[in-house]
Amino acid sequence: MKRKNKTGLALGIVIGSVVGILTDNLALWLSLGIAIGIGTTLVKKQQNGNPNNDQ
């Protein structure tokens, strides 16, 4: 996987961690942040026309 494909996941982890710490529910928001990050990465891949290409 290219480095640019990991940015969605990284942002999801950061945002989920921050919201989780602020709301005192880190486990919930960290997992939601990871799921949202992976989802945005997949949507971006599909919009670029290469849904299954990890090069």
Buried (B, 14 or more C-beta within 10 A) or exposed (E): EEEEBEBBBEBBBEBBBBBBEEEEEBEEBBEBBBEBBEEBBEEEBEEEEEEEEEE
